[in-house]
Structure formats: structure tokens, C-alpha cells
Amino acid sequence: MKSADETAIAILGWLANEPELLSRFLALTGTDPASLRKAVGDPAFMGGVVAFLMDHEPTLMAFCTATQTAPEEVVRAHQAFSGPANFED
């Protein structure tokens, strides 16, 4: 089982080979390629990387298929960065 950081780094590595998705991620996060390296390791940024996949199931499944990662690994990483879901009425 990968740690949340390892999963987020795997996602970044995968995104690096997916130019359209990487451009979309950078646009959504307001991050530019130059500051990307500095942001790695920042829990908020790493959580955003994982959330990017969690917000779009086809992208999540493409990552999981390409990297042979179980979707549950991404869900665990998302929970580690964002905390458990809090469902209130």
C-alpha cells in the first residue's frame, strides 16, 4: 500500500505524460510549471493533486488503468489529505 504522498507523486508523474490534463490541472490550481517543483511536498498542494483525480471519474480511472493503481488507493490518499468525509444533514 502506498502512502498518500507516494500516491500524489505517482499522479503527478502520470500527469507529466498527459499534456492536456497537466495543462488543465495547472490552470485549475493556478500553478505554473516553474513553481510545480516547489509545491511538491506541500500537503495542501498534494491534496489538490489527488482531489483533481477524485473530481473526475474518467480521469481517475485512466490514471488507475495506466499505473495499475487500485482506485481505493486514491480514495485513501484523498482521505489522508482532506480528512474523513463529514456528512451532515
Secondary structure by P-SEA (a helix, b strand, c coil): cccaaaaaaaaaaaaaacaaaaaaaaaaacccccccccccccaaaaaaaaaaaaacaaaaaaaaaaacccaaaaaaaaaaacccccccc
